[in-house]
Amino acid sequence: MATSYSNQRNPNQGQGQGQHHEIPDCEERDNATQKKINAVKKIYCTNLTTSRDNVKKLEIAYHGKETLYKKKERKFLRTQDNLQRYVNTEISMGSQLMQANKRITTNVTSYKTWDDNLATALKGIFTTIKDVKSKVGDLRDAAVKLENSLNDSCSTAQWCIITGRNPDNCKDEPGNQPPPNPQEGCKDAEEIIKLLVCMPKALAFDIDSIFKASSDIIGIQKFGNIASLVSLQAELSTRATDFDTILQTTIKTRKTDLDNTQKDLVQSLADRTDSIVDLYNQRCDYEGVYKTVSEICCPKCGCVEIGKGNCDPRLDNCLCEICDICGEVRNTFSDLVGKPGGTPQTNPTT
């Protein structure tokens, strides 16, 4: 026979998931069966309190691990972004800078060689021009002497023979008349002699200009200071190498940091997952204990046929309801056959 009666409504009625009323105390009979039920009830009530406390602790633990996971996720993403920035800089700047530095080194070496060869050639040209200038000076001196001989009375006869006419200072002297027919090969001698007198003077001015220009060109070549490119290129090479080394070193460091951060993130995610599963399990345990305590406190078994006599079976309906549950489970698993993640169908045993 029944040992207790419920005067309360269903404690879960009208409540959301995870929210329960206090377990009601039902009207109880003072008999041996009730005392045994109370003893069991006390154990489950203690378990219920412990389970509820565990749920709260696991909720707090989950919140902490969720917060920690989010922080480590942000740290991982920042580290990843920082690494990518350095990698992009190395690709877009570092590698190009090193390659350009190699080409600049080759070019500067060529420029230095060309500059040295140019300096040698300019010095050779200057030496040659200096020698020509000296010889042109000798030619100008000879032209001056030739010009002076034109006005020298001792050379009057020779000039008359060569040119076929008297010099200006000898025209009035009857003894200095030129021959009537000068030599055929000497008819242009006077013009040639004039050129021999004036051209060396012009050549002297020209060679002097060439000499000065040659000296100026050597100065320009010196002031160009191509040799200074060697030291500048060496400094550029050092700085470029240092810059690329910083990038490479930082990339290695960031890769190590990223690997460590990723390990921390994976571990944090694993801890978070464990916390979720632990919390879910504890909530299930709490729900189970709560339902058990509810049934122990106020048992409601509608399948028992209370109106039957003491000699008649009363649990036939309970057996049928349990069979109905078995059918629901069988149908549920049958629906999963052929679906992704479904369980293969097995033959139920009776």
C-alpha positions in Angstrom: 0.0 0.0 0.0 1.0 3.6 -0.4 3.2 5.1 2.3 2.9 8.8 1.5 0.6 11.2 -0.3 1.4 14.3 -2.4 -0.5 17.5 -1.9 1.8 19.5 -4.2 1.9 20.1 -7.9 4.8 18.9 -10.1 7.9 20.8 -8.9 9.1 21.2 -12.6 5.8 22.5 -13.9 6.1 26.0 -15.2 9.8 26.2 -14.6 12.6 26.6 -17.2 15.4 24.1 -17.7 17.7 24.0 -14.7 15.3 25.8 -12.4 13.6 23.7 -9.7 11.3 24.3 -6.8 12.3 23.0 -3.4 11.4 19.3 -3.0 8.1 19.3 -1.2 7.5 17.4 2.0 4.5 15.1 1.6 2.1 13.8 4.1 3.8 10.7 5.5 2.7 7.7 7.4 4.6 6.5 10.4 5.5 3.0 9.5 8.6 0.9 8.8 8.4 1.4 5.0 8.3 5.1 5.4 11.2 5.1 7.7 13.3 3.2 5.2 12.2 5.6 2.5 13.2 8.5 4.7 16.7 7.0 5.2 17.2 6.7 1.5 15.7 10.2 1.0 18.2 11.7 3.4 21.1 10.2 1.4 19.7 11.5 -1.9 19.0 14.9 -0.3 22.6 15.2 0.7 23.7 14.1 -2.7 21.4 16.7 -4.2 23.0 19.5 -2.2 26.5 18.3 -3.1 25.6 17.9 -6.7 24.1 21.5 -6.8 27.3 22.9 -5.2 29.4 21.0 -7.7 27.4 22.5 -10.6 28.0 26.0 -9.2 31.7 25.3 -8.8 32.0 23.9 -12.3 30.1 26.8 -13.7 32.6 29.2 -12.1 35.5 27.0 -13.3 34.0 27.0 -16.9 33.6 30.8 -16.8 37.3 31.1 -15.8 38.5 28.7 -18.4 36.3 30.4 -21.1 37.8 33.8 -20.2 41.3 32.3 -20.2 40.7 30.7 -23.6 39.5 34.0 -25.1 42.6 35.8 -23.8 44.9 33.1 -25.2 43.0 33.2 -28.5 43.6 37.0 -28.8 47.2 36.6 -27.9 47.6 33.9 -30.6 45.9 36.1 -33.2 48.1 39.1 -32.3 51.3 37.0 -32.4 50.2 35.5 -35.7 49.5 38.9 -37.1 52.8 40.2 -35.9 54.7 37.3 -37.5 52.9 37.9 -40.8 53.8 41.5 -40.8 57.5 40.6 -40.4 57.2 37.9 -43.1 55.6 40.4 -45.5 58.3 43.0 -44.8 61.0 40.4 -45.4 59.3 39.4 -48.7 58.6 42.9 -49.9 61.6 44.7 -48.6 64.3 42.5 -47.1 64.8 40.1 -49.9 64.7 42.9 -52.5 67.1 45.0 -50.5 69.6 42.2 -50.4 69.3 41.5 -54.1 69.6 45.1 -55.0 72.6 45.4 -52.7 74.3 42.6 -54.7 73.7 44.3 -58.0 74.8 47.7 -56.6 78.1 46.1 -55.3 78.7 44.7 -58.9 77.9 48.1 -60.4 80.1 50.1 -58.0 83.0 47.7 -58.7 82.6 48.3 -62.4 82.3 52.0 -61.9 85.6 52.0 -59.8 87.4 50.0 -62.6 86.1 52.4 -65.2 87.1 55.4 -63.2 90.6 54.1 -62.7 90.9 53.3 -66.4 89.6 56.8 -67.2 92.1 58.4 -64.8 95.0 56.5 -66.5 93.8 57.5 -69.9 93.4 61.2 -68.9 96.9 61.2 -67.5 98.2 59.7 -70.7 96.4 62.3 -72.8 97.6 65.1 -70.6 101.2 63.9 -70.9 100.8 63.8 -74.7 99.3 67.2 -74.8 102.1 68.6 -72.7 104.6 67.2 -75.1 102.7 68.6 -78.1 102.6 72.0 -76.3 106.3 72.0 -76.0 106.8 71.1 -79.7 104.3 73.8 -80.7 106.3 76.2 -78.7 109.3 75.3 -80.7 107.4 75.7 -83.9 106.2 79.1 -82.8 109.8 80.2 -82.1 110.8 79.0 -85.5 107.9 81.0 -87.0 109.1 84.1 -85.2 112.6 83.7 -86.5 111.2 83.2 -90.0 109.2 86.4 -89.6 112.2 88.3 -88.4 114.2 87.1 -91.4 111.7 88.8 -93.7 112.8 92.2 -92.3 116.5 91.3 -92.2 118.4 93.1 -95.0 120.9 90.2 -95.1 118.2 88.0 -96.4 116.8 90.3 -99.1 118.5 88.4 -102.0 117.2 85.1 -100.9 113.6 86.4 -100.6 113.8 87.9 -104.0 114.9 84.6 -105.5 112.3 82.6 -103.6 109.3 84.9 -104.1 110.2 86.6 -107.3 109.7 90.1 -105.8 111.5 92.6 -103.6 110.7 93.0 -100.0 109.0 96.2 -99.0 112.2 97.7 -97.7 114.2 97.1 -100.9 111.8 98.2 -103.6 113.7 101.5 -104.5 117.1 100.0 -104.8 118.0 99.3 -108.4 120.4 96.5 -107.6 117.8 94.5 -105.8 115.4 93.8 -108.7 113.9 90.3 -108.7 114.5 87.9 -111.5 112.0 88.3 -114.3 110.8 84.7 -114.2 110.8 83.1 -110.7 111.0 79.3 -110.5 107.8 77.5 -111.4 107.8 75.5 -108.2 108.2 78.6 -106.0 105.4 80.8 -107.4 103.3 80.2 -104.2 106.2 80.5 -101.9 105.2 83.9 -100.5 101.7 82.6 -99.4 103.2 79.5 -97.9 105.8 81.5 -96.0 102.9 83.7 -94.6 101.1 80.6 -93.4 104.3 79.3 -91.8 104.6 82.6 -89.9 100.9 82.9 -88.7 99.8 79.3 -88.2 102.2 78.4 -85.4 100.9 81.4 -83.4 97.3 80.2 -83.8 98.4 76.6 -83.0 100.1 77.9 -79.8 96.8 79.4 -78.6 94.9 76.2 -79.5 97.3 73.9 -77.8 97.3 76.1 -74.7 93.4 75.8 -74.7 93.7 72.1 -75.1 96.3 71.9 -72.3 94.0 73.8 -69.9 90.9 71.8 -70.9 92.8 68.5 -70.3 93.9 69.7 -66.9 90.3 70.8 -66.1 88.9 67.4 -67.2 91.4 65.6 -64.9 90.2 67.9 -62.0 86.6 67.1 -62.9 87.3 63.4 -62.8 89.1 63.8 -59.5 86.3 65.8 -58.0 83.7 63.2 -59.2 85.2 61.0 -56.5 83.8 57.8 -57.8 86.1 56.0 -55.3 83.8 57.3 -52.5 81.1 55.1 -53.8 83.1 52.1 -52.6 82.9 53.1 -48.9 79.2 54.3 -49.3 78.3 50.9 -50.9 80.1 49.0 -48.1 78.1 51.0 -45.5 74.9 50.3 -47.4 75.8 46.6 -47.6 76.4 46.5 -43.8 73.2 48.3 -43.0 71.1 46.2 -45.4 72.6 43.0 -44.0 71.8 44.2 -40.4 68.3 45.1 -41.4 67.7 41.7 -43.1 69.3 40.0 -40.1 66.9 41.8 -37.7 63.9 40.6 -39.9 65.2 37.0 -40.0 65.9 36.9 -36.3 62.5 38.4 -35.4 60.7 36.0 -37.8 62.4 33.0 -36.0 61.5 34.4 -32.6 57.9 35.1 -33.6 57.6 31.6 -35.1 58.8 30.1 -31.7 56.4 32.5 -29.9 53.5 31.4 -32.2 54.2 27.7 -31.7 54.3 28.2 -28.0 51.1 30.3 -28.1 49.4 27.8 -30.3 50.3 25.0 -27.8 48.9 27.1 -24.9 45.8 27.8 -27.0 45.2 24.1 -27.8 45.7 23.2 -24.2 43.4 26.0 -23.0 40.8 24.8 -25.6 41.2 21.2 -24.3 40.7 22.4 -20.7 37.7 24.4 -21.7 36.2 21.4 -23.5 36.8 19.2 -20.4 35.1 21.9 -18.3 32.1 21.9 -20.6 31.8 18.1 -20.5 32.3 18.1 -16.7 29.6 20.7 -16.3 27.2 18.9 -18.6 27.8 15.6 -16.7 27.3 17.3 -13.4 24.1 18.9 -14.5 22.9 15.6 -15.7 23.8 14.0 -12.4 22.0 16.9 -10.6 19.0 16.5 -12.7 18.9 12.7 -12.0 19.3 13.2 -8.3 16.6 15.8 -8.3 14.2 13.6 -10.1 15.0 10.7 -7.8 14.5 12.9 -4.7 11.2 14.1 -6.1 9.9 10.6 -6.6 11.0 9.5 -3.2 9.4 12.4 -1.5 6.1 12.3 -3.4 5.9 9.1 -5.4 3.3 9.3 -8.2 2.9 6.0 -9.9 -0.2 6.2 -12.1 0.3 2.8 -13.6 -0.5 1.0 -10.3 -4.1 -0.1 -10.2 -4.9 0.8 -6.6 -8.6 -0.2 -6.8 -7.9 -3.9 -7.4 -8.2 -6.4 -4.6 -5.3 -7.7 -2.6 -5.3 -11.0 -4.5 -5.2 -9.3 -8.0 -2.0 -8.2 -9.9 -1.7 -4.5 -10.0 1.5 -3.9 -12.2 0.3 -5.0 -15.6 -0.1 -1.4 -16.8 3.5 -0.6 -15.5 4.9 -3.4 -17.6 3.0 -2.2 -20.7 4.3 1.4 -20.2 7.9 0.1 -19.9 7.4 -1.9 -23.1 6.2 1.3 -24.7 9.4 3.0 -23.7 11.4 0.2 -25.2 9.5 0.6 -28.5 10.2 4.3 -28.5 13.9 3.7 -28.1 13.9 1.1 -30.8 12.1 3.4 -33.2 14.5 6.2 -32.4 17.6 4.2 -33.2 15.9 2.8 -36.3 15.4 6.3 -37.6 19.2 6.9 -37.4 20.1 4.1 -39.8 21.5 5.4 -43.0 22.0 8.9 -41.6 25.5 10.5 -41.2 26.8 9.6 -37.8 23.9 7.1 -37.3 24.3 3.9 -35.4 23.9 0.6 -37.4 20.7 -1.2 -36.6 20.8 -4.2 -34.4 18.2 -6.8 -33.8 16.5 -6.2 -30.4 16.5 -9.1 -28.1 13.5 -10.2 -26.1 
